[in-house]
Amino acid sequence: MFNDRDFSTLSSDITLFNLSFSSFGSLFLELEEKESLQKEKYSILLKELDTDGNGIIDLVEGDDYGKILKLNQDKIIEINRDYIKQFVQISNYLKTKRKSLQSMYEQLVICVNEGVIEKSLEETLRIGLKKGKKLECVEKIKEITGLGFMESKDIVDKYFANETIDHTTTYLQPLDKEQITEYIEILKDDGHIFNLLLVQSITMVQSLINNDMITFYEIYERLDQLNMFDSKHEKDIKKLLGEINNSLDDIMNEIRELGQDIVSSIGDLSFITEETGQLVQEGLDSVNSSIQTNNLLTGIQTYQMYKINKNTKSLRE
């Protein structure tokens, strides 16, 4: 039988339970609202890559370079038949690069929606190795794997001693503003490289058919040094995207390194002259392209100035 005291105690317990449940509910709603606001902020950042919000990364669309090749293939064959195959390789590379940028953008959107990013354990250790912070790496391994200090230290020691670890090991990390900003910057850089290669490739073809062999060989030799004519870069990108064990973080870092190789090779050709503009305009007009030449060239120059200013600022800091 319950007495008054028992009922009083039970009533107090129920009240405490209700208060606890109410507090938990409020905390849950607060966290949910915080996540929603964070996702909204990240989505706004993504608009830098997709200004019209159609789900497609902002890049020059169509295959106008391929159309220019087809239109002028007889002239090119008369000069050197081998050029046709080499120029088609560039066309294929541009198509592959566009697809890779779209794929990475879509993966980034998924990461924003889920609020986490898949990171490579090996990449985390590699960054720690560059910084020379072994203890930081040990703590990170403990956090990721749940192992004890000594076991985590053993993994880090092996890596610092150049012993290999399983490169497919990944972990999920909450997405933060610094990370998403870095990824957006990588994709913007790669989009700039795409536009730059498109302009230089069109300029190269137009120079050849107009008998401007100096301009032609300036561009041709740089692209040849990059192995653009033997499809190396195209294969590198396809392999990178095709390896299912690669996390988005791995892909982003590899794309950045590939991009740096291209920029270091053709960087001094990136200055857009009036002559370049005329050649590109001539080529695009010949295939009734919808591309606004002035917008394309201005976009390249504007982004180059942005990168120069950013690098100058970082050197001052």
N, C-alpha and C positions, 0 to 999 in steps of 0.2 A: 504493500500500500504506500502511496506517495503522501507525504505530509506537506504542510505549507512551506517548510524549508526546502524540501526537494524541488517543489514547483518553482520556488524563487531562484534556486541554483540553475535549474533547467532553463528558466526564462532568461537569466543572465547569459548563459551559454549561447542561446539562440540569438540574443541581441548582439553578442560579440561576433558570432558567425556572420550575421547579416552585415555588420559593420566591416568585417574583414572581406566578405564577398563584394561589398559595395566599393571598398578601397581597391580591391583587385580589378574590378570592372572599370573603375576610373583610370587606373594605371594602364590597363590594356587599351582603353580608348585613347589615352594620351600618347602611348607608343604608336598606335595605329595612325593617329593624326600626324605625328612627327615623321613617320615613314612616308606617308602620303605627301607631305610638304617637301621632303627630301627628294622623292621621286619626281615631283613637279619641277623642282629646281634643276635636277639633272636633265629632265626632258627639254627644258629651256636651253640648256647648254648644247644639247644635240641638234637644236635648230640651226646651229652654225654650220652643220653638215647637210641639212635638209631644210632649206629656208621656206619652201612651199608646202612642207608637211605631207608630201605624197608617198613617203616611205622609201624614196629612191634618193641616194646620195647625189649631191649637186656636182655633176660632171658633164662635160660635153658629150652629148648623145649622138648616136649614129656612127657610121663607118665612112666618113668623108675621105679619110686618107686612103682607104681601100678603093673608093670610087675614083680618086685622082690617079691611082696606080693603073686601074683598068682603062681609064680614058687615054692614058699616055703609054700604054705598054708597047705599042709598035715602035714609038720613038726610043723608048728605053732599050728594047731588044736590038735596035740598030746600033746603039752605042755599045752595049755589053749585055748579052742575054743573061749572064749570071746575076746581074743586078735584080732581075725580077724576083728570083727566089729569095734573095736577101731582103728585099723590101717587103715581100709578103710576110717574112718572119717578124718584121717590125709591126705590121698590121695585126698579126696574131697576138703578139705581145701586148699591144694596146687593148685588144679585146679581153685578154686574160686579166690584165691589170684592172680594167673596169669591173670585171666580175668579182675579183678579189676584194676590191674596195667596197662594193655593195655587200658582199658576204660578211666582211668584218663589221661594217656599219650595222647590219641586221643582228649580228651577235652582240654588239655593244648595246643595242636597244633591249635585247633580252636580259642582259646583265643589269641594266637600269631598272627594268620591270621586276626582276627577282631580288635586286638589292645586294647581290653578291657577285664576286668575280673569281673565276677559277685560276689559281696561281700555281706556277711550277716550283716545286721544292728546290730543284737544282738551280733555277734562276734566282731564288731567294738567297741561296748560299753563294752564288756567283757574285751577286751585288754586295753581299757581306764581305766576300774576299777582296773585292775592289776597294771597299772602305777600310779593310783591315780590322774589322770589328768581330772577332771570334765570339766573344761573350754574347754580343747581340744575336749572333746566329744561333748559339746554343739555346738562348731563351726562346727564340722563335721556333726552333725545332721542338722544344718542350711543349710550347703552346699548341703547335700543329698536331703533333703525334701523341701527346699525353705520356711520353716516355719520361723517365727520371733524368736527373741532371747528368749523371755519368754516361748513360746510354746516348743521350743527345750530344754530349761532348764528343763521344766516340765517332758519331756520324760526321760531325763538323771537322774533327781532326783528320779523318780519312779524306774528306773533300779538300781540305787545305793542303794535304799531302799529295794532291793530284790523283787520288784513287777515285774511281768512278762510282756513282750511285745510280739508282734506277731513275732515269730521266723522265719516265712516264708518271712518277709520283706527283700528284697534285693535291691541293687543298682549297677550300672555299674561304674567301676573306670578304668581309663587308666592304661594299664599294664606297669609296670616299671621294670628295670633290677633287683632291689632288690627283687621284688615279684616273678618274674620268676625264679630267682636263688634259692629262698627259696623253691618253688614248686619242682624244679629239685632235690634239696637236699632231700626233703621228699620222692620222688619216688626212688632215689638212695638208701636211707636208707631202704625203704620197699623191694627193690630188693635184698639187702643184707640179710634182714631177711628171705626172700623166700629161698635164697641159703643156709642159715644157717639151716633153718628148714629141708630142703631137705637132707642135709648132716647128720644131727642128726637123722632124721627118718630112713635113710638107715642104719646108724651105729647101731641104736637100733634093727632093724630087724636082721641084720647080727650077732649082739652080741647074740641075743636070740637063733638063730639056731646053733650058734657055742658054746653054753653053757657058754658064758661069762656073767653070771648073774649080776655081779657087775656093769659092764658098762651098761648093759641093764636097770637095775633099776635106775641108776643115771639119765639116759635120760627119762625113762618112768615116774618117779615121777614128774619131772619138767613139762613135757607135760600134765600130769594129773592135776597138780596145775593150769595150764592155761586153763583147761576145754577143751582141744583139742579133747578129746575122746567123748565128748557129743555134738560136733558140734557147741558150743557156738560162737566161733570166726567166723566160716563160716557163721552162721546166722547173726551175727553182720555186716559183710561185705555186705552180700546180702541185708540186710535191708537198710544199708547206701546208696548203689547204687540204690536201688529200690525206694527210696523216691524222687519223681520228684522235690519237693520244695527245695531240698538240692543244694546249689551252689557248684561249684568246690572248692571254698575256705572252705566251711563247711566240705566237704568230705576230703580234704587234712588235715585239722586240726584233724578230727576224726581218720584218718588213722595214723597220727603221734602219737596220744595218744595210739591207739591199739598197735602200734609198740613198743612204750616205755614199755608197759606192758610185751611184749614178751621178749625184750632185758633184762629187769630187772630180768626176771625169768631164762632165759637160758644163760645169758651173760657169766657166769663163766664156761659154758660148751663149749664156742665158740673157745677155744684154740685147734687148730688142731694138734694132736699128730701123730707120725708115725703109731701107731696102728690104729688110726681113718682112716688115709689114706689107709691103707691096707684093712680095712673092706669095705670102700666105693668102692675101686677099685674092690674088690672081688664081691661085689653086682652088680656093673655096668657091669662088664665083663660077669657075669652069664646070662645077658639078651641082650648081644651084643649091649650095649649102645654106641651111638655116642658121648656121653659126654666125654670130656678129663678131667679125674679126677684131674690131676695135675693143669690144668688151673682153674678148679672150686675151689679147695682148696687154691691155690695161690691167686685167686681173693678175697676170703673171708679174708685171712690174710692181704692182701694189703689194703683192705678197712678198716679193723679194725685198722691198723696202721694209716691210713689217719684220721680216726675219733679221735683216741687218740691224734695225733699231733695237730689236729684242736682244740680239747677241751683244751689241754695244752696251746696253743697259746692264746685262748680266756680268760683263767684264768690269764695270764700274763698281758693282756691289761687292 
